[in-house]
């Protein structure tokens, strides 16, 4: 499963689904339709250092 090249999420999932030993550990596998993210403000009690670290990596808001 380790690759020397970037792989897509789809390729990773396909590889995992082919692993027999994972079959007994898999409760469900569903494909859901994509939808736009919903954003939320940073919680007031979140450590500002964490917010700064996330922002420095391009995360400007929380999402679900």
Wavefront OBJ file of the C-alpha trace (Angstrom):
o trace
v 0.000 0.000 0.000
v 2.911 2.385 0.492
v 3.643 4.306 -2.652
v 6.424 6.535 -3.853
v 3.925 8.757 -5.594
v 0.888 10.719 -4.452
v -2.299 8.690 -4.651
v -5.893 9.821 -4.702
v -8.380 9.107 -1.950
v -10.192 6.813 -4.379
v -7.041 4.748 -5.016
v -6.384 4.460 -1.296
v -9.933 3.287 -0.589
v -9.796 0.741 -3.418
v -6.532 -0.643 -2.039
v -7.992 -0.917 1.453
v -11.132 -2.644 0.161
v -8.960 -5.271 -1.535
v -7.250 -6.205 1.756
v -8.893 -9.436 2.953
v -7.784 -8.980 6.557
v -9.639 -5.655 6.716
v -12.919 -7.182 5.561
v -13.776 -8.549 9.003
v -12.969 -5.164 10.556
v -15.163 -3.209 8.141
v -18.666 -2.577 9.479
v -19.854 -0.610 6.451
v -18.641 0.997 3.267
v -20.818 3.672 1.703
v -20.302 6.246 -0.994
v -22.044 9.498 -0.186
v -22.689 12.409 -2.501
v -20.341 15.366 -2.057
v -21.745 18.503 -0.508
v -20.353 21.933 0.261
v -18.633 22.340 3.625
v -20.293 24.113 6.512
v -17.969 26.446 8.369
v -18.006 27.318 12.062
v -16.207 29.982 14.082
v -13.280 29.097 16.318
v -14.546 28.198 19.822
v -13.847 30.919 22.374
v -11.995 28.495 24.652
v -9.705 27.088 21.945
v -6.035 27.734 22.689
v -4.882 30.628 20.462
v -1.646 28.744 19.739
v -3.675 25.991 18.078
v -5.595 28.518 16.005
v -2.315 30.152 14.934
v -0.812 26.769 14.038
v -3.848 25.816 11.951
v -3.931 29.190 10.211
v -0.231 28.893 9.391
v -1.142 25.700 7.536
v -3.961 27.326 5.586
v -6.916 26.400 7.825
v -8.940 29.593 8.181
v -12.075 28.111 9.775
v -13.450 24.912 11.218
v -15.693 22.853 8.978
v -17.928 19.806 9.115
l 1 2 3 4 5 6 7 8 9 10 11 12 13 14 15 16 17 18 19 20 21 22 23 24 25 26 27 28 29 30 31 32 33 34 35 36 37 38 39 40 41 42 43 44 45 46 47 48 49 50 51 52 53 54 55 56 57 58 59 60 61 62 63 64
